[in-house]
Amino acid sequence: MHSALDATLSALADPTRRAIVARLAHGDATVLELAAPFQMSLPAISRHLKVLERAGLIARGRDAQRRPCQLNIDALAPITAWAEHTRRAWEERLDRLGEFLRAVQARDPITTPAEEDPDDDSI
């Protein structure tokens, strides 16, 4: 699983590739359509597409003369699983920290200045 996750995260590390994936989330697009928002050459866009394709994030089809690209949603599953696992682990840690802090406070409540006795000169 880690190699799929590593490949996916590596492919998405580049902002251009993330933008391409975001665009493909709205539907299939040709290389020219994907290249339109960027000020880079078609060969540069093509290299980005090859990285995304090797990571399994996109597929290129054939439609007569066109070769539309489409997003492979299933390739995002490793990221989703990793993020969910990490989120749960941190939530459990934070819950334990909260329990610990409540226990400490119950044993030794902190007195705030507003709670101090103004007539107490023992300080």
PLY file of the C-alpha trace (Angstrom):
ply
format ascii 1.0
element vertex 123
property float x
property float y
property float z
element edge 122
property int vertex1
property int vertex2
end_header
0.00 0.00 0.00
2.79 2.42 0.80
4.19 2.36 -2.74
0.77 3.37 -4.12
0.46 6.07 -1.48
4.01 7.29 -2.14
3.41 7.42 -5.89
0.14 9.28 -5.44
1.53 11.81 -2.97
4.62 12.32 -5.11
2.50 12.95 -8.19
0.30 15.40 -6.29
3.26 17.25 -4.75
3.37 19.55 -7.77
0.78 22.37 -7.88
0.35 22.04 -11.66
-0.52 18.37 -11.32
-2.92 19.11 -8.46
-4.62 21.72 -10.66
-4.91 19.19 -13.48
-6.48 16.65 -11.12
-8.87 19.33 -9.82
-9.87 20.17 -13.38
-10.43 16.50 -14.25
-12.66 16.15 -11.17
-15.17 18.22 -13.17
-15.01 15.91 -16.20
-12.81 14.59 -18.96
-10.58 17.01 -20.86
-8.12 16.98 -23.72
-4.46 17.88 -23.32
-5.15 21.26 -24.97
-7.99 21.95 -22.54
-5.80 20.98 -19.60
-2.92 23.11 -20.86
-5.04 26.24 -21.42
-4.74 27.77 -17.91
-0.97 27.28 -17.74
1.81 29.26 -19.34
3.91 26.26 -20.28
4.58 24.24 -23.39
2.49 21.27 -24.43
5.48 18.94 -23.92
5.73 20.21 -20.31
2.02 19.55 -19.74
2.46 16.15 -21.33
5.25 15.32 -18.87
2.94 16.25 -15.99
0.24 14.02 -17.45
2.69 11.13 -17.72
3.54 11.46 -14.02
-0.17 11.44 -13.13
-0.74 8.48 -15.46
2.15 6.47 -13.95
0.70 7.10 -10.49
-2.64 5.77 -11.76
-4.41 9.07 -11.11
-5.47 9.61 -14.70
-6.13 7.54 -17.78
-6.03 8.63 -21.39
-8.72 7.30 -23.64
-9.39 7.39 -27.36
-12.33 9.17 -28.86
-11.83 9.33 -32.65
-9.11 11.98 -33.08
-9.19 13.08 -29.44
-7.38 11.53 -26.51
-9.36 12.76 -23.53
-7.90 12.40 -20.05
-10.04 11.24 -17.19
-9.54 11.11 -13.46
-9.25 7.70 -11.82
-11.07 8.28 -8.54
-10.02 4.88 -7.17
-6.38 6.01 -7.20
-7.24 8.53 -4.47
-8.26 5.73 -2.08
-4.77 5.31 -0.57
-4.66 9.01 0.31
-8.14 8.88 1.80
-7.27 5.81 3.89
-3.98 7.33 5.08
-5.60 10.67 5.97
-8.45 8.96 7.82
-6.04 6.73 9.77
-3.89 9.74 10.68
-6.93 11.82 11.69
-8.22 9.04 13.96
-4.81 8.59 15.58
-4.52 12.32 16.35
-8.08 12.51 17.64
-7.35 9.63 20.02
-4.17 11.36 21.22
-5.98 14.64 21.75
-8.81 12.87 23.58
-6.26 11.21 25.91
-4.55 14.56 26.45
-7.90 16.16 27.31
-8.66 13.38 29.79
-5.23 13.77 31.36
-5.60 17.54 31.69
-9.06 17.17 33.24
-7.67 14.65 35.74
-4.76 16.93 36.63
-7.08 19.91 37.04
-9.46 17.88 39.22
-6.56 16.94 41.55
-5.01 20.43 41.65
-7.36 23.13 40.41
-5.61 26.26 39.27
-6.67 29.36 41.18
-7.15 32.37 38.98
-6.58 35.91 40.26
-10.34 36.56 40.22
-10.87 33.60 42.56
-8.26 34.72 45.14
-9.43 36.07 48.46
-8.69 39.83 48.48
-8.48 39.78 52.30
-5.84 37.05 52.35
-2.50 38.69 53.23
-0.58 35.42 53.40
0.91 35.85 49.93
0 1
1 2
2 3
3 4
4 5
5 6
6 7
7 8
8 9
9 10
10 11
11 12
12 13
13 14
14 15
15 16
16 17
17 18
18 19
19 20
20 21
21 22
22 23
23 24
24 25
25 26
26 27
27 28
28 29
29 30
30 31
31 32
32 33
33 34
34 35
35 36
36 37
37 38
38 39
39 40
40 41
41 42
42 43
43 44
44 45
45 46
46 47
47 48
48 49
49 50
50 51
51 52
52 53
53 54
54 55
55 56
56 57
57 58
58 59
59 60
60 61
61 62
62 63
63 64
64 65
65 66
66 67
67 68
68 69
69 70
70 71
71 72
72 73
73 74
74 75
75 76
76 77
77 78
78 79
79 80
80 81
81 82
82 83
83 84
84 85
85 86
86 87
87 88
88 89
89 90
90 91
91 92
92 93
93 94
94 95
95 96
96 97
97 98
98 99
99 100
100 101
101 102
102 103
103 104
104 105
105 106
106 107
107 108
108 109
109 110
110 111
111 112
112 113
113 114
114 115
115 116
116 117
117 118
118 119
119 120
120 121
121 122
